[in-house]
Amino acid sequence: MTWTSLKAGLCGLLLAGWLTGPDAAAQTAAGPTLSAVRARGTVNCGTSGASPGFGLFDGRGELRGIDADMCRAVAAAIFGDPAQARFVVMTTAQRIVSLQSGAIDMAAQSLTWTQTREANNGLEFTGTHFYDGQGFLVRKSLGLTAATGLADATICVPAGGRAEINAAEWARAHRIRFTALVFERTDDIVSSYESGRCDAISNDATLLAGLRSRLRAPDEHVLLPDRISKEPLGAYVRKGDEQWLDIVKWTLHALINAEELGVTQANVEQMLASENPLVRRLLGVTGDHGRFMGLDNRWAYNVIRTMGNYGEIYERNFGAASQTPTPRGLNQLWTQGGLLYGAPIQ
């Protein structure tokens, strides 16, 4: 066979769809995590249940926050129903162990993307849905304008995460001494701070803004301008199940792309008739992008129909009318000066 005839044969196969057809024709079989989730009927997500804006139980016992909504979005992608997300309250250390063991399917509660968690703990980060940085909450009466004024202070920090390590490294770099009080539960941090056992709380700045709103006299406390770390926050899954990683990761990208493309919870039905190829692929009108992951091709449509796009989720949890109003800043779309960038669904 000559090269010319071989090339002609390959071109014919491509045109006939032989090399590309099977991927588009057959739905990918469910992997271990997706199979378990479907058999159980819920997506199990680890949460602290005590982080305003991220995951805090309201008066009706419903978990509200951006992390909670990301878990609900994954449930909507799989079942078409965000109510099939189940939240399991646990500490940061417990969430990691429970995820490693398979007791939960996602750890979605203010967990920072770090090299150790991916390279040493057997976890896989699914994408940043909130950019933050660690800061300090103090009483206005201290008269501080910078965190370096906390020399010899007692600082409350949460156990099991990076906050204690970040604070220690920052203090060492600035040759500052402080005493750390470490607590497993957020409620214990708040009560210890209010009782005067510690002079400051150090944690992710947005979390601190939410905690400030829970204090008896919020106006008597201030968040210092210092940011001592980078905190790209998002959900983790176990390593070893690439299909489940794809589902969680691409659900986030679908939410961001929906905002970029102007697809909202209110107009998603009308957008099914859009002639924009990007919108048509996103909503499953064309392509087999859901089937590639073992889902219905309308997976992203179901997410947006029930949860809205990323901007709507942000507004619900951090907008001006929320309990934790927070400017979007770095969490703006890349087209608006932020860092959020939806990878293409194509």
Residue pairs with C-beta under 8 A, 6 or more apart in sequence:
13 19
14 20
17 24
23 288
23 292
24 287
24 288
24 291
25 288
26 291
27 288
27 291
27 294
28 243
28 291
28 292
28 293
28 294
29 294
30 38
30 243
30 294
31 241
31 242
31 243
31 244
31 294
32 241
32 244
33 105
33 237
33 238
33 241
33 243
33 244
34 78
34 243
34 244
34 247
34 294
36 102
36 105
37 43
37 44
37 78
37 105
38 78
41 79
41 84
42 75
42 84
42 85
42 86
43 71
43 74
43 75
43 78
43 84
43 85
43 86
43 105
43 106
44 86
44 88
44 103
44 104
44 105
44 106
45 68
45 71
45 85
45 86
45 87
45 88
45 104
45 105
45 106
45 107
45 108
45 109
45 235
46 87
46 88
46 90
46 94
46 95
46 98
46 99
46 104
46 106
46 107
46 108
46 109
47 55
47 63
47 67
47 68
47 71
47 87
47 88
47 89
47 90
47 95
47 108
47 109
48 55
48 89
48 90
48 91
48 92
48 109
48 110
48 186
49 55
49 56
49 57
49 63
49 87
49 89
50 56
50 57
50 185
50 186
50 187
51 65
51 67
51 109
51 110
51 186
51 207
51 210
52 65
52 207
52 209
52 210
52 211
52 213
52 214
52 323
52 324
53 65
53 66
53 206
53 207
53 209
53 210
53 317
53 318
53 322
53 323
53 324
53 326
54 65
54 66
54 67
54 68
54 109
54 110
54 130
54 206
54 207
54 210
54 233
54 317
55 63
55 64
55 65
55 67
55 68
55 87
55 108
55 109
55 110
56 63
56 64
56 65
56 210
57 63
57 64
58 64
63 87
64 317
65 317
66 129
66 130
66 313
66 314
66 317
66 318
67 108
67 109
67 110
67 129
67 233
67 235
68 85
68 87
68 108
69 82
69 307
69 313
69 316
69 317
70 108
70 129
70 234
70 235
70 251
70 252
70 313
71 85
71 87
71 106
71 108
71 235
72 82
72 83
72 85
72 306
72 307
73 82
73 251
73 252
73 255
73 303
73 307
73 313
74 85
74 106
74 247
74 248
74 251
75 81
75 82
75 83
75 84
75 85
76 82
76 302
76 303
76 305
76 306
76 307
77 247
77 251
77 254
77 295
77 299
77 300
77 302
77 303
78 84
78 247
78 295
78 299
80 296
80 298
80 302
80 306
81 306
82 306
82 307
88 98
88 103
88 104
90 98
91 159
91 160
91 184
91 185
92 109
92 111
92 158
92 159
92 160
92 161
93 159
93 160
94 160
95 104
95 107
95 109
95 111
96 107
96 117
96 121
96 123
96 160
96 236
98 104
98 107
99 105
99 106
99 107
99 123
99 236
99 237
99 238
100 121
100 122
100 123
100 238
102 238
105 237
105 244
106 126
106 235
106 236
106 237
106 248
107 123
107 235
107 236
107 237
108 234
108 235
108 236
110 204
110 207
110 233
111 117
111 161
111 233
111 234
111 235
111 236
112 161
112 162
112 231
112 232
112 233
113 125
113 128
113 232
113 233
113 234
114 162
117 123
117 125
117 236
118 124
118 125
118 239
122 238
122 239
122 240
123 236
123 237
123 238
123 239
124 236
124 237
124 238
124 239
124 245
125 234
125 235
125 236
126 234
126 235
126 236
126 237
126 245
126 248
126 249
126 252
127 234
127 235
127 248
127 249
127 252
127 253
128 232
128 233
128 234
128 339
129 233
129 234
129 235
129 252
129 310
130 206
130 232
130 233
130 234
130 331
131 231
131 232
131 233
131 329
131 330
131 331
131 338
131 339
132 204
132 205
132 206
132 207
132 231
132 232
132 233
133 204
133 205
133 227
133 228
133 229
133 230
133 231
134 162
134 163
134 166
134 167
134 202
134 203
134 204
134 205
134 227
134 228
134 229
134 231
135 147
135 202
135 203
135 204
135 205
135 208
135 223
135 224
135 225
135 226
135 227
135 228
136 147
136 150
136 155
136 200
136 201
136 202
136 208
136 223
136 224
136 226
137 193
137 200
137 201
137 202
137 203
137 208
137 211
137 212
137 221
137 222
137 223
137 224
138 144
138 150
138 199
138 200
138 221
138 222
138 224
139 199
139 220
139 221
139 222
140 219
140 220
140 221
140 222
141 220
142 149
142 199
144 150
144 224
145 224
145 225
146 224
146 225
146 226
147 170
147 224
147 226
147 228
148 174
148 176
150 176
150 178
150 199
150 200
151 176
151 177
151 178
152 177
152 178
153 178
153 179
153 198
153 199
153 200
154 178
154 179
154 180
154 181
154 197
154 198
154 199
154 200
155 167
155 178
155 179
155 180
155 181
155 198
155 199
155 200
155 201
155 202
156 180
156 181
156 182
156 183
156 189
156 192
156 193
156 197
156 198
156 200
156 201
156 202
157 163
157 164
157 167
157 180
157 181
157 182
157 183
157 189
157 201
157 202
157 203
158 164
158 182
158 183
158 184
158 186
158 189
158 203
159 182
159 183
159 184
160 184
162 229
162 231
163 202
163 203
163 204
164 180
164 182
166 202
166 228
166 229
167 178
167 180
167 202
167 228
168 180
170 176
170 228
170 229
171 177
171 178
181 192
181 197
181 198
183 189
183 192
186 211
189 201
189 211
190 201
190 211
190 214
190 215
192 198
193 200
193 201
193 215
194 215
194 216
201 208
201 211
202 228
203 211
204 231
204 233
205 223
205 227
206 318
206 324
206 326
208 223
209 223
209 324
209 326
210 323
210 324
212 218
212 221
212 223
213 323
213 324
215 221
234 252
235 248
235 252
237 244
237 245
237 248
238 244
243 293
243 294
246 292
246 293
247 293
247 294
247 295
250 289
250 293
250 345
251 299
251 300
251 303
252 310
253 342
253 343
253 345
254 282
254 299
254 300
254 303
254 304
254 342
254 345
255 303
255 304
255 307
255 309
255 310
255 313
255 342
256 309
256 310
256 333
256 340
256 341
256 342
257 278
257 282
257 342
257 344
257 345
258 264
258 282
258 300
258 304
258 309
258 310
259 309
259 310
259 311
259 312
259 333
259 342
260 333
260 335
260 342
261 276
261 278
261 279
261 282
263 271
263 279
263 282
263 283
263 304
263 309
264 304
264 308
264 309
264 312
265 304
265 305
265 306
265 307
265 308
265 309
265 312
268 283
268 301
268 304
268 305
269 305
271 279
271 283
272 283
272 285
272 301
274 280
274 283
274 285
277 286
278 344
278 345
278 346
279 285
280 286
280 287
281 287
281 289
281 345
281 346
282 300
282 301
282 345
283 298
283 300
283 301
283 304
284 290
284 296
284 297
284 298
284 299
284 300
284 301
287 297
287 345
287 346
288 297
289 297
289 299
289 300
289 345
290 296
290 297
290 298
290 299
290 300
291 297
293 299
296 302
300 345
307 313
308 316
310 340
311 333
314 328
314 331
315 322
316 322
317 324
318 324
318 325
318 326
318 328
319 325
328 338
329 338
330 338
330 339
331 338
331 339
331 340
332 338
332 339
332 340
333 340
333 341
334 340
334 341
